[in-house]
Amino acid sequence: MFNTKKIILTAALICGMALGAYAQVIHIVTVADFRGFSGGALEGVKKDVKTISDFFKNSVPADQLKIHQVDGNMATPNAILNEIKNLNVNSNDTIVFYYSGHAANDSSDMGQFFQLKDKKGNPVGLSRVEVKQHLLDKKCRLTVLLTDCCNNFAEEASLEPPQESGRSRGGTAMSPFVKALFIDKEGIVDITSSKVGQVSFALSNGSLFTNAWVLVAQEMNAKMKKNKKKSLMWNEVVEKLTQKSDQLFKKHFPNGAPGGQQSQIPHAYNYPDIPPRFGVAVMTLSFGNVQITEIMPGLPGDKAGLKVGDVITHIDETEILDEPDYVKAINYAPPVINVTYLRNKKETKTRVELNGEPMPKPTEEEDESAPEPVTETPQESAPAPEPETPQEPAPAPEPETPQEPAPAPEPATPQEPASQPLPPYVPGVPMFGASMNSDQNIFIAIAPNSPASKAGLEVGDRLIQFNDKPIYTGKDFDAAVDASPRRAKLLIMKQEQNNTTPVTIILNKEENTSSASQYQAQAPQAQAPQAQAPQAQAPQAPAPQAQAPQAPASDRPVFGASMETNSNRIVAIAPDSPAANIGLEVNDRIIKFNGMDIKTGEDFSKAVDNSPKQANLVIIDHRQNEEHTIIIELNK
């Protein structure tokens, strides 16, 4: 439905206001249990809060960060819940709840609770589930719980605290690590410092888990900057956090901790990197295994008859003890699995056909380690080509090799690397040619003769993955297109279908590649069928040709909408264009443009050509058949 508020908001964005997904605010709520500790233990809790606060201050611009601290001397359940209730947040914001203090687990499905005191000093518990629900009630884009609790303090040692940048708040830029995890993601992240049955250890310089978190963040952020990596998955962070936390534990307790504990492993209840292979969301139970909290309609879990409340104990022969076990099992599972679950204490086994193919197990860790040996190989291989280069010019029989492809008996060779050559960049054609709603991953418009159209994409198709990166929103889609090479791999779920389909698309981007020269050599053959195609399409061509003046010399169209030749109905919207930004949709009609009546595509083209940068439109929304007046800024 056409949204007038959206028009006003987007118009403000075009005029330069800092709005939209990339301008969202991160709200940090810190809670420390000061009254539960004394001496070095108390100093450790205070250090935890400062460590987390400083981390975000040094990672997020001041205008995108708000820190809310609950007084550690008055950290009662009511004070904590009221602080959450009183947060002034928007739907596109992120909330991070951080807690350092005592906690325990009960024997019921409610799981972990924080061990606090009321105003009179009497012990009182606050359920983690209740805190999580209050946070989710704020309906933000992303909710994050990071808790360092179940603590058993040891004051005889000290941690090596994370390095402090000492940078002033005024010039802080958004770190790649924070942007990838706290800005680009949506859903819920819930991580505590130790697995069920373990206690968490803190020292006078802060807790193991909190220090491990900041150290991992600093290391991964540095690697992202070095490798110019923009995307990051929460499961990667959980794996690194597990390693770092246990390393710190073993460093400070080489013979085991008080009570005989031999390790401290963070426990992830939830994080948003579960692919839609199964369509089932779960939470970890206090006694182990995972309970289904959500069944997504039409996906494999729903088809298999699973229900909310079922407890999954095994996937194939693998026991599922917690949510990370579940995620790995689904990620790496074959296309068909057997799920064992409990319903009303009765065990049942069911066969499930998953969507898509499994992820390769070692890929993520090998990719991260790859850049290190790559930097060494140039030094080793540098002397190697030197003896080879004199050998190549010396015999000089190489002019004969081009004579072999010259007689063109090698049409067979171009067929072998047919997937490699890329067509040349075509000015005026959209980079991708599809529009998507900002809060969904469903295509709402496909531009004719665009890469999306040639790849067979259709309105209503759902984009599940783009180059192996999950796509949840239009913002995810835009970022994936911008960062993509010319050849991209998509995972599509067609409208009214439950199975995913892999699609390869060639984006219309300017890019110097080795395959460009190969394509030029084959150009006469490749262009022959293209020369015939316009003849068959000639009757349909006038409509797009009439729109061509809108984007003469820029990759971004002036307006970004195509109109029927003999009417004022929009037939396509270009992504990331002024038309898309103000919420125009296919089948909307433009009836006036700067006071000029629009009845045909030619009227529209003339109006755009003669318009100043800012234009006034009168449109009719195709869904409600209502008239709206809009201000738009053209790409001029």
N, C-alpha and C positions, 0 to 999 in steps of 0.2 A: 504494500500500500504506500502511496506517495505520502511522505511525511514532511509537513511544512516546517517543523522544528529542525529536521535534519537539513533542510535547505538553508535555514538561517545559520545553523552551526557551520555548515560547509562553506557558506559565503564568508563567514568570519575567518575560516581557515585560509581561504584563497587570498584574503586581504592581509594575511600575515600573522594572525593571532596564533599563539602556541596551543593549539588544540589537537585532539586526535590521539590515536593509540601511542604514538611515540612521545607524547607529552604527558603520559599518565604519571600519577604521583605514587611513590612507594611510602606507605605508612608503616613505621616500625613501632611495635608495642613491646617494651622490655619490662619484665617482671623479675625481681630478685627477692629471694626469701632471706632477708637480713636477720629476722628474729629467730631463725632456726640454727644460726651458727655463731661462733665467736672466734677470736684470735685470728690465726692464719687462714682458717676456713672462711671466715667472714671476708677477709681481704680477697680471697680467691673468687667469691661470688661477686664482690664489687668489681673486681678486675674483669670478670666475664662480661658484665653489662657494658663496661667501658670499651672492651675489645670489640664487641658487636657494634656498638654505636659508632666507634671510630672507623670500623671497616666500611660501613655504609656512607659515613660522611666523606670518606676518601674515595668512594666509588660512584657517587651519585651527585649530580648538580644540585645546588641548594634549593632551586625552585621546584625540584621534583622529589624532595625528601621531607618527610615530617616524622619526627621522633617523639613518641609519647611514652613517658616513663611512669610506672606505678611505684609510688614511694615504697621502698623495700621495708621500711619500718611499719607500714600499714598495708601490707600486701594480703588483704583478706579476699576470700572468694567474691564478695559483693563488690569490692573495689576493682578487682580485675574485670569482672563482667560488665560493670558500669563503664569502665574505660573503653571497652570494646563497643558497647552500645552507643556511646557518645562520639564515636569517630565520625567525622564529616567526610565521607568518601563518595566517589563516583563509581559507576559500573565498570569503568575502564582502569581503575586503580588496582594496586597490589597491596595486600596487608601481610606483614611479616610479624608473627607473634613469637617472641623469644622468652624463655623461662630458664632460670638457674636456681636450683634449690632442691629440697627433699621431695621424693615421690616414691610410690610403690605400686604394685599391681594387686588387684583383688582377684578372687576366684571366679567372678562372673564375666559375662561378655562385655561389661563396661570397661574392662581392662585397666589401664593406668590412671592414677589420680595423683594430684599434687598434694603433698602433706603440708598444710598451712596452719595458721592459728587465727582465731577470731580476735575481735577488739579486746577481749578480756584475757587473751593469751591461751585459750583452750584449743586443743588440737581440732582441726576441721579439714576435711578433704574437699578437693575440687576436681571433678571428673574431667579427664582429657576430652572425652566425647562431648561434654557440655561446652567446654571452651571452643572446641572445633565447630559446634553447631552455631554458637553465637557469632563466630567469625564468618561462617558461611551465610548467615542471615544478612550480612552486609552486602551480599551479592556483588562482590568485586570480580574482576577478571581472573585474578590469581590470589589464592590464600596459601600462606606458608606458615607451618609450625616447626620451629626448631627449639627443642627442649634439651637442656643438660641437667638431668635429674636422676633419681635413684642413686644419689651421691653417697660415697663413703670416703670421707676426706682423710688425706694423709699429708701431714704438714712437714715431714722431714725432708722433702725434696722440693724442687721448684722446676717449672717448665721453662723452656726457651720461648719467650713470648714472640708472636709474629712481629715482623718489622713494621714500624710505623713510618709512614711517608712524611709526616710533618708538613704536609701540603695544606695551604689555607683553603677554607671552604669555597671562597669566591671563585677560584679558577678550576674547580673540580669538573672533570668531564666524566660522562657515563662510561664505566669500564666495560669492555666487551663481555666479561664474565657475567656481570650483573644484568646487562642488557639482554643477553641470550637466555638467562634463567628467570629473571624477575620482571622483564618487560615483554619479551617475545612469547612467553608461555602463558597458558591459561589452564585453570582447573584447580587442583589442590595438591600441595606437597606437605607431608607430615612425617617428620624424622625425629627420632629421639636418640639419645646418646648411647644406649646399650640395649641388647636383646633381652627378651623376657627371661628372668632368672639371674641376670647380671646386675651388678651395681656400677654406678658411674663414679669415677675418681676425679677429684679436683685437688690442686695444690695451691700454695699461697699465691702463685702467679696466674692462677686461673685453671679451669677444668680441661681435662684431656680433650674432650669432644670439641669444645669451643675453640681451643687453640688449633686443633686439627682442622676444623672448618676454615678458619682464616688462612692457615698455611696452604691448604688445598686451593682455596680461592685465589691466593696470590700466585701460586705456581701455574694454575690453569689459565689465569688471566694473562700472565707473561707469555705463555705458549701461544695463546690465541693472538696476541699482538704480533708475535714473531712470525707466525704462520698465516697471519691475516685471516684467521678463521672467525666466522661470524655466528655460526650456529653451535649449540651445545645441548646435550640431552641430560636430564636429571639423573638417569641411570648411570651415566659416565661419572657424575659427581659422587653419587652414592658409593660406587666402586672405589674411587680414589679416597673418599672420606673413610671408608672401612679400612683400607690399607694404612692410611696415615694415623688414624686413631689407635690402631693396634700397634703400630710402630712406636708411638709415644708411650703406650702402656708398657711394652716390653723394655723400652729404654729405661724407664723409671722404676719398673718392678721386674727386673730380670729373673728373680726367683719366685715370682708370683706375688700378688697383692695380699694385704691382710684379709683373712677369711679363706684363703686358698684359691682365689680367682686367678685364672691364667691368661685371660684376654679381656678386652672390652671392644665389642663390635656394635657399631651403630645399627639401629633398627628402623627401617623405612616402612611406615604404615601405608602411605600413598605417595605416588608422584605421577605426573601426567604423561608419561612416555609409553603407555601401553598401546600398541597398535590395534586397529580394529579387526584383528584376525578372529577374535572370539566374541567380542561384544559383551563382555561381562566385567563389571567393576567389583572389587572385593576389598575387605578390610581384614587385618590380622586379629585373631582372637587371642586372649591372654593365655590360654592353655595351648596355643599352637593351632595350625591350619588357618584357612581363610574362609570368611563368610561372604556370600554374595550380597552386595548392597544395591546393585542395579543391573537390570537386563535390558540391553538395547534392542528394540523391536526389529525383527527381520534378519538379525545377524545369527551366526551359528549357535550361540548359547541359547537364544530364544527358540530356534528350530529344534534343538535337542531336548527341549522341555524343562530346562533348568529354571528355578524360581528364586526370587529374593528370599534370603534366609537359609538357603542350602549351604552346607559346609563342605568345601572341596578339600579332600584329604590327599588324593593322588592324581597326577596327570601321567598316563601310562604307568610306568613302574616307579616314577619319581615322587617321593613324599613332598607335599607342599606344606612347609611349616610357617611361612610368612609371605607377605606380598612380594618381596624381591624374588623369592623362589618361584612364585606364580608367574611373574613377568618373564623371567628367564625361560621357564618351561613353555610358555606360549610363544615367545619370540623364536625359540629354536626348535619347536615341535614340528614334526612332519605334517603334511596336509590333513591326515586323519589321525585322531587321538582317541584314547579311552579316558574318560573322566570319572573318577570315583568320588561320590559325595554322600553326605548324610542328610537325611530329611526325616524329621521326627524320630531321630536316633536310629533310623533304619538305613543301612548302607545299600547304595545303588550304583551300578556302573552303566555308563551310557557312551555310545559312539558319537563323535562330533567331527564333522568335516569343516576345517578352518578355511578362512579366506587367505589367498595369497600363499607365497612360498616362505619358508623359514629364513631367518637371518643367519648368515655365517657366523659361527661362534667367535673366532679369533679376530674378526675384521676390525672392530673398534680399537682394541688395544694395539694391534699391529699398525694401524693407521697413525696412532699418536706417536709411536716410537719410530715410524718411518723417516720423519724429517732429520733425525739425528744421524743415521747412517748415510743419508743422502748428502749431507754436508761433507762427509768424509770421502765419498766416492769420487767427487770431482778432483780432489787432490791426488788420489791414487790413479785415476784414469787420465789425468792431464798429460803425463809423459807418454802414455800409451799411443795416442793418436799421432805423435810426432814422427815415429818411424813409419807409420802407415801412410801419412800424407806424401812423403817423398816417393813411396812405392807407387802410389796411384798416378802421379803425373809422369813418372819415368817411362813406363811402357806405353802410355798414351794410346791404348787401344780403345779407350772409352768412347770416342766418337762413334764407334761401331755399334755400341749398345743403343744409342738413340735411333740408329737406323733400323733396328729391329721393330720397335713400336711404330716407326713411321709408316711402313706399308700397311698398317692397321690390321694385321692379322691378330691383334691382341684385344679384340672386343671381349675375349674370355677373361682377360685380366681385370678390366674394369668391372666385370660382373662380380668378381670375387670380393674386391673392397667396395662394393656398391654402397654399403652402409656408411663408409667413411667420407666420401666426397660431400662437400656441403655446397649448396647453391649460393650465389653471390647475394650480398645485402641489397635490398631494394628500397630506396628512399620512398617515404609516404605510406608504406605498408606497416601495420602495427607490429610491434615486437612479438606479441603473442596473439592478440585478437580476441580476447574473451573478457567479460566482466563478471565479477563475483560480489555478492553482498558482503559488507564489512564484517558481519558477525556469523557468517556461514561459509561453507566450502562448496557451495553449489553454483554452477555457472548460470547466470541470468541473461547473458547475451553473447552471441558469437558473431564476430564481424565476417562478412563474406570475403572470400579469397585471401583469408589470413592464415597464418600457420595453424591456429586452432581449428579452423574450418577444414583445412587440408588433412589434418590428422584425424578427422572424423568426430571431433568433439561436438556435443549438442547441448542446447539449453536444457537444464535439469540434471545434467551429469554432475556427479559429486567427485571432487578431487581429493583422494585419500592421501597420496604421497607425491612429492615432487623431488626427484633425485634422491629418493630414500628418506626424505625429511617429511614427517607428518604435517598435514595441512588441516588446520581447524577453522581458520578465518580468512577473510579477504586480505588482511595484513600479512598473514603467513604466506599467502599466495604471491603477493606483490614482492615480498622480500626474496622469495625463492626464484622468481623470474629474474629479478635484478642480479642475483648472485650466480645465475646459471650459465654454463657454457652454451654454445649454440645448440648442440644436440642434448636434449633433456629426456629423461625417462619419467613417465607419469604412471600412477596407479589410479584407475578410474572405476567408479561404481556407476553403471548406467542407471538411468531413471527407471524405477519400478523393478530393479533387479537387485539381488543380494550378493552376487559374485563380483569380484574385482577383475578388471581387465588391464594388462600392461599396455601402454601407448608410448611410442617414441615420437617426439615432435622436434622440428628444426626451427628454432627461433630466428626472427629476422633482426639480427644484431650485427653491427660492424665488428669484425674480429679477424685479425691476421692469423691464419692457420696454414699448416703445411698442405692441407687438403685443398686449399683454394686453387693452387696451380694445377692440381690434378683435375679439378672440376673444369677449369678453363680449357684444358687439353681435350676434354670430352664434351665441351660445350656444344659443338655442332650436333652431336647425337642427342644430347640431353634436351636441347632446345627445340628439336624438330617437332616432338609431340606438343610442346607448349605453343608452337606457332599455329597449330591447328585448333587448339582449344579455344582461343578467342573467337574464332569464326562461329563455333557452335554456341558460344555465350554472347554473341554480339547483341541479340535482342535484350539481354539482361544487363549488358554493360553500361548503358547510359546512366543508370542510377548511381553506381559507384563513381563513374567518371564525373558526374556532376558535383560530387563531393570532393574530388581531388584537389581543387584550389584551397581547401581548408588546411592542408598540411603540405605546403609546397617544399619547404627547405628545412624542415625540422623533424626529428623523430617523434616529437609530441604534436598531436593534431591541434589546430587552432580551436576547434569546438569539440570534436570527438563524437559526432553522431552522423549516421547516414539516414537519408530520408527517401521515401518512394518518389519516383519521378513525377507522378501525376497526383500526389496527395501530400499532406503535411504530416504523415505518420512516420515515426522513427522505426527503422528496421534493424539498426545495429548501433551499439554503444562501444566506443574504444575504451579499454581499461586505462586508468590513470590519466584520464582526460578531463577537461572542464565539465563536459556533460556528465561523465560518471561521478565526478566529485559532488555535484549538486543533487544527485539522486535521480536523474532522468533514466527511464527504462524503455526497453523496446515496446512499441505500440502506444507510447505517449504521443500526443500531437502538439506541435508548436503552432499556435494560431496567430501570434504577433511577435515581432522581433524589432525592438526599438520603435514601436508604434506602427511598423509596416505589417500589413496583412500577409500571412504566409499560407499559400494554398498549394504550392508545388515545391518539388525539390529545387527547381531553378530559383524560385523566390527566396528560398532558404539560403542557397549559395550566395546570391547577391547580397542578402542582408548581412551574412557573416563577413563577406569581403569588404563591405562598406562600413562595418561597425567599428567604433572605437574599442579600446581594450575592455571597458566595462559595458555590458549590455543588459537591457531589460527584456525579459521574456514573459509571455503569457502562454501557459501550457494547459492542456487538459489531461488529467491523470486517467490512464486507461482502465484502472481497476475500479475507481469510484465515480468516474466520469465527472470529476469536479475540476473547476477552473482555479489555477494558482498563478500568482505573479512572482517571478524569481529574478534576482540579480545574479549575473554570472560574470566572471572575469575570464576573457579569452586568452589563449596563449599567443599573444602578439607582442 
